[in-house]
């Protein structure tokens, strides 16, 4: 159960008052549309492309934006606009029902096609990307839609699952997915646990964010520590408290 508690945000969910002094990151204090996009682009820069040999699109978790912007409703609204404009895709990552990945559509398609080079499934994957609506606001597709609207055969759907652009949701439906993202999920969960543990093991289970950013990490942390800090703050696994010395992160007991 400890592992589950450490990974699922709802377990640690706390209601707390948030204000502007608790925001951090490389964006302005505004909460307008431009700032939401700037936040997304900033968080993308923390994604470790080289770790995956540049085979994955840059992935940001939706709740990471909540670590920078107070207004979750506005964040969701502006992200939905980007999705409706065909610029952004959203994915259910599979390890937590409330955790969603965000990827720029152009980056997704480019990385998927590059990964299909020389593979027998390439033609079917290309067909799928062409059929994929733009904008695509669906997180999953039913068998009826795949067969009747996209005109795929059962064997082609099997190829799409094999290639990783689809993963089984349940009998007769599939999630839109990011090929080869299993390693990302593994490293992400591993790093979250490690960084959360660093906060918990600090005196009084709290640490200044600036100090945490400077700490040496173990081999379990493969990503930039700021990527994980935006995660644990946005998922409310830690409290973010403004102090005269800077933002204090406090571990939230279950």
MOBELNOR-V626861 format. One record per residue. PHI is phi in whole degrees, 0 to 359 (none if undefined). OMEGA is omega as a letter, one per 20 degrees, with the letter a starting at -180 (NA if undefined). Layout:
# MOBELNOR-V626861
{{PHI:OMEGA} {PHI:OMEGA}}
This chain:
# MOBELNOR-V626861
{{none:a} {300:a} {296:a} {296:a} {297:a} {288:a} {258:a} {264:a} {298:a} {299:a} {299:a} {259:a} {300:r} {229:r} {264:a} {220:r} {278:a} {242:r} {223:a} {302:a} {289:a} {268:a} {280:r} {209:a} {136:a} {254:r} {233:a} {284:a} {282:a} {292:r} {242:a} {279:a} {306:a} {300:a} {292:r} {296:r} {293:r} {298:r} {298:r} {301:a} {293:r} {298:a} {296:r} {299:a} {292:r} {276:a} {288:a} {277:a} {301:a} {295:a} {301:a} {251:r} {53:r} {59:r} {265:a} {253:r} {290:r} {291:a} {250:r} {239:r} {269:a} {307:a} {290:r} {298:r} {293:r} {291:r} {285:a} {246:a} {249:a} {290:a} {274:a} {296:a} {298:r} {294:r} {303:a} {299:a} {297:a} {289:r} {294:r} {296:r} {297:r} {296:r} {292:a} {292:r} {275:r} {82:a} {273:a} {232:r} {244:r} {239:a} {230:r} {273:a} {280:r} {98:a} {266:r} {204:a} {300:a} {258:a} {250:a} {238:r} {265:r} {240:a} {218:r} {291:a} {302:a} {295:r} {293:r} {301:a} {297:a} {295:a} {289:r} {296:a} {294:r} {298:a} {289:a} {270:a} {305:r} {80:a} {264:a} {293:a} {272:a} {304:a} {299:a} {292:r} {293:r} {300:r} {299:a} {296:a} {295:r} {289:a} {282:a} {302:a} {299:r} {233:j} {282:r} {247:a} {254:r} {278:r} {265:a} {212:a} {227:r} {276:r} {297:r} {300:r} {292:a} {297:a} {279:a} {272:a} {269:a} {274:r} {61:r} {264:r} {271:r} {301:a} {291:r} {291:r} {299:r} {300:r} {296:a} {293:r} {292:r} {299:a} {286:r} {100:r} {282:r} {232:r} {230:a} {295:r} {268:r} {198:a} {298:r} {93:r} {208:a} {223:r} {280:r} {292:a} {220:a} {257:a} {303:r} {61:a} {272:r} {301:r} {292:r} {301:a} {300:r} {300:a} {293:a} {296:a} {297:r} {300:a} {290:r} {301:a} {300:a} {294:a} {291:r} {298:r} {295:r} {297:r} {291:a} {298:a} {277:r} {288:r} {301:a} {61:a} {57:r} {213:a} {205:r} {293:a} {303:a} {300:r} {289:r} {297:r} {298:a} {269:a} {289:r} {287:a} {253:r} {278:a} {293:r} {287:a} {262:a} {268:a} {266:r} {301:a} {300:r} {296:r} {300:a} {287:r} {294:r} {298:r} {292:a} {290:r} {286:a} {296:r} {276:r} {61:r} {277:r} {227:r} {274:r} {249:a} {241:r} {287:r} {225:r} {292:a} {266:a} {123:a} {283:r} {258:r} {256:a} {240:r} {297:a} {261:r} {290:r} {292:NA}}
